[in-house]
């Protein structure tokens, strides 16, 4: 398992004991857990590690994340009025593409990929239809990227969303 898996394990053991994981003196000669940004202690799926054994929680997290990536991409592509078959094929392809699979050991990056299609969907509706209520989805999506704790995912996805919004606005 990766270094993040070791940190996640420490966070989950502390949560199981009913403690907040502020510091672990046994990892890397001492490391802040709750304050450590890359730990991702606030991502919603961390709760699985509290109730399930570590390996089962890890597998369940990966299955849920990849499923959400596919569902989000399907919904985004359907909003672009593509056929159902095209949406299913494209969503499956994106979910298991090199860019996503190459980060499978970095759960924080995979957590970030979950938000991409949902944020693209929100921007599409905000720009195309002028429905600002979609900004809630955009905000929740980016908040989940932040909770995941990967600074590179935050930067990449913020730039992607800004670029996509600028392109959409330019076509109007």
Backbone as CSV, one residue per row, in Angstrom:
resi,resn,N_x,N_y,N_z,CA_x,CA_y,CA_z,C_x,C_y,C_z
1,UNK,0.835,-1.175,0.000,0.000,0.000,0.000,0.885,1.245,0.000
2,UNK,0.327,2.348,-0.444,1.073,3.589,-0.551,1.196,4.274,0.810
3,UNK,1.981,5.350,0.840,2.138,6.126,2.068,0.814,6.681,2.560
4,UNK,-0.050,7.073,1.601,-1.359,7.588,1.992,-2.177,6.497,2.670
5,UNK,-2.031,5.250,2.228,-2.770,4.142,2.846,-2.345,3.968,4.294
6,UNK,-1.052,4.148,4.563,-0.565,4.057,5.940,-1.186,5.170,6.786
7,UNK,-1.223,6.378,6.219,-1.807,7.511,6.945,-3.298,7.289,7.156
8,UNK,-4.003,6.822,6.110,-5.432,6.540,6.253,-5.679,5.486,7.326
9,UNK,-4.826,4.458,7.352,-4.966,3.426,8.377,-4.851,4.004,9.771
10,UNK,-3.900,4.916,9.966,-3.734,5.549,11.281,-4.943,6.407,11.638
11,UNK,-5.467,7.128,10.658,-6.659,7.950,10.892,-7.830,7.064,11.296
12,UNK,-7.994,5.975,10.598,-9.143,5.115,10.857,-9.042,4.394,12.193
13,UNK,-7.831,3.986,12.559,-7.667,3.353,13.875,-7.986,4.340,14.992
14,UNK,-7.572,5.589,14.836,-7.882,6.600,15.851,-9.385,6.847,15.919
15,UNK,-10.043,6.938,14.769,-11.488,7.170,14.759,-12.243,5.999,15.373
16,UNK,-11.772,4.784,15.127,-12.415,3.612,15.733,-12.323,3.638,17.255
17,UNK,-11.222,4.197,17.767,-11.070,4.313,19.225,-11.842,5.495,19.779
18,UNK,-12.493,6.276,18.909,-13.253,7.433,19.355,-12.387,8.658,19.585
19,UNK,-11.193,8.683,19.004,-10.282,9.811,19.164,-10.186,10.587,17.858
20,UNK,-9.924,11.889,17.976,-9.626,12.665,16.785,-8.158,12.456,16.438
21,UNK,-7.856,12.166,15.195,-6.484,11.822,14.807,-5.602,13.055,14.589
22,UNK,-5.242,13.730,15.671,-4.426,14.937,15.538,-2.982,14.629,15.155
23,UNK,-2.384,13.630,15.769,-0.961,13.374,15.594,-0.700,11.885,15.749
24,UNK,0.177,11.365,14.939,0.601,9.983,15.112,2.115,9.968,15.205
25,UNK,2.613,9.586,16.347,4.055,9.611,16.579,4.786,8.439,15.942
26,UNK,4.052,7.459,15.442,4.681,6.255,14.916,4.861,6.252,13.396
27,UNK,4.309,7.223,12.701,4.424,7.287,11.242,5.397,8.405,10.880
28,UNK,6.402,8.080,10.078,7.357,9.062,9.564,7.975,9.904,10.681
29,UNK,8.311,9.311,11.796,8.873,10.011,12.955,7.936,11.088,13.483
30,UNK,6.675,10.884,13.303,5.645,11.806,13.770,5.042,12.570,12.615
31,UNK,3.722,12.581,12.539,3.040,13.294,11.453,1.682,13.804,11.935
32,UNK,1.315,15.002,11.485,-0.037,15.481,11.797,-1.032,14.760,10.898
33,UNK,-2.075,14.230,11.464,-3.041,13.508,10.657,-4.233,14.387,10.302
34,UNK,-4.928,14.875,11.294,-6.106,15.688,11.026,-5.717,16.996,10.342
35,UNK,-4.578,17.544,10.706,-4.114,18.791,10.103,-3.318,18.548,8.834
36,UNK,-2.936,17.316,8.576,-2.192,17.005,7.362,-3.118,17.053,6.165
37,UNK,-2.850,17.955,5.245,-3.769,18.207,4.147,-3.990,16.970,3.287
38,UNK,-2.936,16.240,2.958,-3.072,15.089,2.082,-3.739,13.891,2.743
39,UNK,-3.957,13.944,4.023,-4.596,12.816,4.704,-6.042,12.632,4.254
40,UNK,-6.719,13.710,3.868,-8.096,13.601,3.402,-9.047,13.089,4.461
41,UNK,-8.828,13.480,5.700,-9.610,12.947,6.811,-11.077,13.358,6.778
42,UNK,-11.430,14.377,5.987,-12.804,14.861,5.962,-13.605,14.395,4.751
43,UNK,-12.994,13.589,3.875,-13.737,13.099,2.716,-14.812,12.130,3.214
44,UNK,-16.029,12.214,2.690,-17.135,11.410,3.227,-16.895,9.901,3.258
45,UNK,-16.171,9.355,2.289,-15.981,7.904,2.255,-14.995,7.399,3.304
46,UNK,-14.334,8.296,4.014,-13.439,7.880,5.101,-14.236,7.130,6.165
47,UNK,-15.518,7.440,6.270,-16.372,6.754,7.231,-16.429,5.255,7.030
48,UNK,-16.204,4.802,5.800,-16.186,3.350,5.542,-15.073,2.667,6.326
49,UNK,-13.957,3.366,6.516,-12.836,2.780,7.234,-13.109,2.653,8.730
50,UNK,-14.086,3.384,9.199,-14.448,3.295,10.616,-15.292,2.054,10.876
51,UNK,-16.134,1.689,9.907,-17.072,0.590,10.137,-16.661,-0.724,9.478
52,UNK,-15.710,-0.666,8.538,-15.285,-1.881,7.822,-13.806,-2.162,8.075
53,UNK,-13.373,-3.401,7.902,-11.935,-3.680,7.955,-11.214,-2.882,6.862
54,UNK,-9.941,-2.563,7.093,-9.201,-1.673,6.206,-9.233,-2.099,4.743
55,UNK,-8.938,-3.357,4.464,-8.900,-3.807,3.063,-10.274,-3.766,2.410
56,UNK,-11.289,-4.148,3.142,-12.650,-4.109,2.601,-13.059,-2.663,2.342
57,UNK,-12.724,-1.777,3.265,-13.044,-0.363,3.090,-12.302,0.219,1.892
58,UNK,-11.042,-0.163,1.714,-10.255,0.315,0.576,-10.902,-0.115,-0.742
59,UNK,-11.282,-1.390,-0.839,-11.908,-1.899,-2.058,-13.272,-1.243,-2.277
60,UNK,-14.058,-1.121,-1.221,-15.373,-0.483,-1.341,-15.225,0.976,-1.782
61,UNK,-14.237,1.665,-1.245,-13.995,3.052,-1.633,-13.661,3.146,-3.113
62,UNK,-12.775,2.273,-3.586,-12.399,2.298,-5.001,-13.605,1.988,-5.894
63,UNK,-14.412,1.002,-5.527,-15.592,0.652,-6.325,-16.567,1.831,-6.378
64,UNK,-16.805,2.459,-5.244,-17.726,3.602,-5.196,-17.178,4.762,-6.011
65,UNK,-15.885,5.049,-5.873,-15.300,6.173,-6.613,-15.377,5.960,-8.118
66,UNK,-14.979,4.781,-8.588,-15.020,4.520,-10.028,-16.450,4.514,-10.548
67,UNK,-17.389,4.028,-9.751,-18.796,4.042,-10.151,-19.314,5.468,-10.263
68,UNK,-18.951,6.311,-9.304,-19.387,7.707,-9.348,-18.772,8.462,-10.516
69,UNK,-17.527,8.140,-10.853,-16.906,8.764,-12.024,-17.702,8.416,-13.275
70,UNK,-18.066,7.136,-13.426,-18.824,6.700,-14.605,-20.218,7.328,-14.634
71,UNK,-20.900,7.349,-13.498,-22.253,7.923,-13.450,-22.199,9.421,-13.759
72,UNK,-21.252,10.119,-13.177,-21.126,11.552,-13.428,-20.850,11.854,-14.889
73,UNK,-19.945,11.095,-15.497,-19.632,11.323,-16.909,-20.837,10.991,-17.786
74,UNK,-21.568,9.941,-17.441,-22.781,9.600,-18.197,-23.787,10.756,-18.146
75,UNK,-24.022,11.299,-16.948,-24.978,12.403,-16.807,-24.525,13.645,-17.567
76,UNK,-23.233,13.938,-17.517,-22.700,15.093,-18.240,-22.891,14.917,-19.748
77,UNK,-22.569,13.741,-20.256,-22.689,13.517,-21.689,-24.148,13.472,-22.143
78,UNK,-25.044,12.972,-21.301,-26.479,13.005,-21.643,-26.975,14.446,-21.727
79,UNK,-26.435,15.327,-20.873,-26.810,16.737,-20.933,-26.332,17.382,-22.234
80,UNK,-25.325,16.795,-22.863,-24.855,17.270,-24.164,-25.669,16.671,-25.313
81,UNK,-26.704,15.901,-24.970,-27.642,15.303,-25.931,-26.993,14.223,-26.793
82,UNK,-26.073,13.465,-26.222,-25.502,12.327,-26.934,-26.400,11.111,-26.734
83,UNK,-26.244,10.121,-27.585,-27.068,8.919,-27.469,-26.686,8.139,-26.215
84,UNK,-27.596,7.299,-25.772,-27.351,6.506,-24.573,-26.140,5.605,-24.738
85,UNK,-26.026,4.943,-25.879,-24.893,4.060,-26.128,-23.574,4.835,-26.114
86,UNK,-23.559,5.986,-26.749,-22.345,6.815,-26.757,-21.973,7.249,-25.347
87,UNK,-22.963,7.588,-24.544,-22.707,8.014,-23.162,-22.152,6.880,-22.315
88,UNK,-22.720,5.689,-22.478,-22.244,4.530,-21.712,-20.812,4.195,-22.095
89,UNK,-20.530,4.170,-23.382,-19.176,3.851,-23.847,-18.169,4.913,-23.401
90,UNK,-18.534,6.167,-23.526,-17.615,7.241,-23.143,-17.405,7.279,-21.629
91,UNK,-18.454,7.063,-20.864,-18.322,7.070,-19.406,-17.444,5.917,-18.936
92,UNK,-17.624,4.751,-19.531,-16.794,3.598,-19.190,-15.347,3.843,-19.586
93,UNK,-15.158,4.394,-20.767,-13.803,4.686,-21.235,-13.109,5.683,-20.325
94,UNK,-13.802,6.751,-19.952,-13.200,7.746,-19.064,-12.885,7.148,-17.699
95,UNK,-13.801,6.352,-17.166,-13.609,5.779,-15.831,-12.389,4.883,-15.748
96,UNK,-12.099,4.202,-16.829,-10.972,3.274,-16.827,-9.857,3.720,-17.767
97,UNK,-9.782,5.022,-18.002,-8.726,5.557,-18.857,-7.415,5.629,-18.085
98,UNK,-6.356,5.850,-18.807,-5.032,5.908,-18.185,-4.908,6.982,-17.131
99,UNK,-5.514,8.137,-17.388,-5.382,9.239,-16.430,-6.023,8.890,-15.085
100,UNK,-7.105,8.148,-15.092,-7.768,7.757,-13.848,-7.075,6.549,-13.228
101,UNK,-6.824,5.531,-14.037,-6.210,4.314,-13.502,-4.784,4.532,-13.004
102,UNK,-4.078,5.484,-13.593,-2.704,5.730,-13.142,-2.665,6.298,-11.729
103,UNK,-3.787,6.779,-11.238,-3.847,7.368,-9.900,-4.577,6.482,-8.900
104,UNK,-4.774,5.207,-9.242,-5.563,4.333,-8.389,-4.945,4.168,-6.998
105,UNK,-3.630,4.242,-6.881,-2.993,4.165,-5.560,-3.063,5.477,-4.803
106,UNK,-3.403,6.528,-5.484,-3.539,7.844,-4.848,-5.026,8.159,-4.717
107,UNK,-5.597,7.727,-3.635,-7.041,7.869,-3.456,-7.464,9.327,-3.509
108,UNK,-6.609,10.234,-3.045,-6.969,11.645,-3.072,-7.179,12.143,-4.503
109,UNK,-6.379,11.646,-5.446,-6.566,12.031,-6.844,-7.833,11.396,-7.417
110,UNK,-8.082,10.138,-7.082,-9.300,9.479,-7.564,-10.528,10.176,-7.000
111,UNK,-10.456,10.607,-5.748,-11.559,11.369,-5.157,-11.777,12.666,-5.921
112,UNK,-10.699,13.257,-6.399,-10.820,14.462,-7.206,-11.469,14.204,-8.555
113,UNK,-11.139,13.055,-9.179,-11.719,12.726,-10.478,-13.230,12.539,-10.405
114,UNK,-13.732,12.160,-9.248,-15.183,11.974,-9.098,-15.917,13.271,-9.385
115,UNK,-15.362,14.378,-8.960,-16.051,15.663,-9.088,-15.999,16.252,-10.494
116,UNK,-15.050,15.834,-11.317,-14.873,16.453,-12.645,-16.158,16.454,-13.467
117,UNK,-16.784,15.301,-13.728,-17.972,15.353,-14.588,-19.140,16.114,-13.969
118,UNK,-19.273,16.064,-12.655,-20.367,16.791,-12.011,-20.151,18.298,-12.098
119,UNK,-18.899,18.732,-11.946,-18.611,20.163,-12.076,-18.773,20.617,-13.528
120,UNK,-18.388,19.787,-14.493,-18.602,20.129,-15.899,-20.095,20.238,-16.205
121,UNK,-20.885,19.335,-15.641,-22.338,19.381,-15.816,-22.901,20.677,-15.238
122,UNK,-22.440,21.056,-14.060,-22.917,22.289,-13.428,-22.566,23.509,-14.270
123,UNK,-21.337,23.580,-14.757,-20.920,24.713,-15.583,-21.728,24.753,-16.873
124,UNK,-21.973,23.598,-17.460,-22.771,23.538,-18.688,-24.140,24.167,-18.472
125,UNK,-24.809,23.809,-17.381,-26.142,24.355,-17.120,-26.091,25.819,-16.720
126,UNK,-25.082,26.215,-15.987,-24.972,27.630,-15.595,-24.791,28.508,-16.822
127,UNK,-23.891,28.122,-17.715,-23.591,28.946,-18.883,-24.686,28.834,-19.943
128,UNK,-25.145,27.615,-20.227,-26.107,27.426,-21.311,-27.499,27.920,-20.940
129,UNK,-27.962,27.559,-19.753,-29.342,27.851,-19.373,-29.472,29.035,-18.426
130,UNK,-28.381,29.479,-17.865,-28.427,30.577,-16.906,-29.042,30.186,-15.576
131,UNK,-29.088,28.891,-15.292,-29.665,28.416,-14.028,-28.577,28.399,-12.957
132,UNK,-28.593,29.373,-12.116,-27.545,29.516,-11.103,-27.680,28.531,-9.966
133,UNK,-28.801,27.843,-9.876,-28.931,26.833,-8.812,-27.926,25.710,-8.998
134,UNK,-27.401,25.557,-10.206,-26.380,24.550,-10.472,-25.050,24.915,-9.811
135,UNK,-24.929,26.154,-9.371,-23.693,26.540,-8.676,-23.537,25.786,-7.358
136,UNK,-24.642,25.285,-6.810,-24.565,24.455,-5.604,-23.806,23.160,-5.922
137,UNK,-24.137,22.528,-7.039,-23.422,21.315,-7.450,-21.954,21.619,-7.717
138,UNK,-21.688,22.748,-8.346,-20.308,23.149,-8.610,-19.543,23.344,-7.301
139,UNK,-20.171,24.008,-6.347,-19.531,24.230,-5.048,-19.310,22.942,-4.265
140,UNK,-20.300,22.072,-4.259,-20.166,20.788,-3.563,-19.076,19.947,-4.225
141,UNK,-19.054,19.950,-5.549,-18.030,19.197,-6.267,-16.630,19.668,-5.918
142,UNK,-16.432,20.982,-5.918,-15.084,21.475,-5.604,-14.760,21.289,-4.125
143,UNK,-15.761,21.387,-3.254,-15.520,21.131,-1.825,-15.058,19.691,-1.615
144,UNK,-15.633,18.759,-2.354,-15.208,17.361,-2.235,-13.776,17.165,-2.738
145,UNK,-13.398,17.925,-3.756,-12.011,17.868,-4.216,-11.084,18.363,-3.100
146,UNK,-11.475,19.430,-2.441,-10.673,19.969,-1.328,-10.615,18.969,-0.186
147,UNK,-11.749,18.352,0.156,-11.769,17.358,1.234,-10.909,16.145,0.900
148,UNK,-10.780,15.833,-0.394,-9.911,14.734,-0.811,-8.460,14.984,-0.456
149,UNK,-8.049,16.229,-0.478,-6.720,16.596,-0.001,-5.597,16.528,-1.008
150,UNK,-5.879,16.554,-2.299,-4.813,16.527,-3.303,-4.681,17.915,-3.925
151,UNK,-3.625,18.658,-3.572,-3.467,20.010,-4.135,-3.400,20.014,-5.662
152,UNK,-2.756,18.985,-6.247,-2.665,18.936,-7.702,-4.034,18.726,-8.334
153,UNK,-4.905,17.968,-7.691,-6.264,17.793,-8.210,-7.035,19.104,-8.124
154,UNK,-6.853,19.838,-7.040,-7.536,21.126,-6.901,-7.141,22.090,-8.010
155,UNK,-5.853,22.191,-8.255,-5.365,23.100,-9.289,-5.810,22.643,-10.673
156,UNK,-5.609,21.377,-10.974,-5.976,20.854,-12.291,-7.460,21.041,-12.575
157,UNK,-8.280,20.720,-11.608,-9.718,20.782,-11.834,-10.233,22.210,-11.853
158,UNK,-9.650,23.086,-11.056,-10.045,24.499,-11.113,-9.727,25.080,-12.488
159,UNK,-8.529,24.770,-13.007,-8.159,25.264,-14.340,-9.050,24.666,-15.422
160,UNK,-9.359,23.378,-15.308,-10.237,22.717,-16.278,-11.614,23.373,-16.298
161,UNK,-12.175,23.618,-15.142,-13.521,24.188,-15.056,-13.531,25.628,-15.579
162,UNK,-12.527,26.405,-15.221,-12.446,27.788,-15.716,-12.304,27.794,-17.240
163,UNK,-11.436,26.935,-17.759,-11.224,26.847,-19.200,-12.508,26.417,-19.912
164,UNK,-13.199,25.424,-19.366,-14.441,24.940,-19.972,-15.517,26.032,-19.938
165,UNK,-15.628,26.754,-18.838,-16.616,27.832,-18.740,-16.304,28.937,-19.742
166,UNK,-15.026,29.250,-19.911,-14.642,30.295,-20.871,-14.969,29.871,-22.294
167,UNK,-14.724,28.607,-22.607,-15.055,28.117,-23.952,-16.556,28.142,-24.175
168,UNK,-17.326,27.688,-23.204,-18.787,27.703,-23.352,-19.310,29.120,-23.498
169,UNK,-18.805,30.029,-22.696,-19.258,31.422,-22.756,-18.880,32.048,-24.094
170,UNK,-17.748,31.627,-24.658,-17.318,32.169,-25.948,-18.201,31.733,-27.105
171,UNK,-18.875,30.589,-26.971,-19.715,30.091,-28.045,-21.107,30.723,-28.018
172,UNK,-21.448,31.447,-26.978,-22.776,32.088,-26.915,-22.826,33.423,-27.623
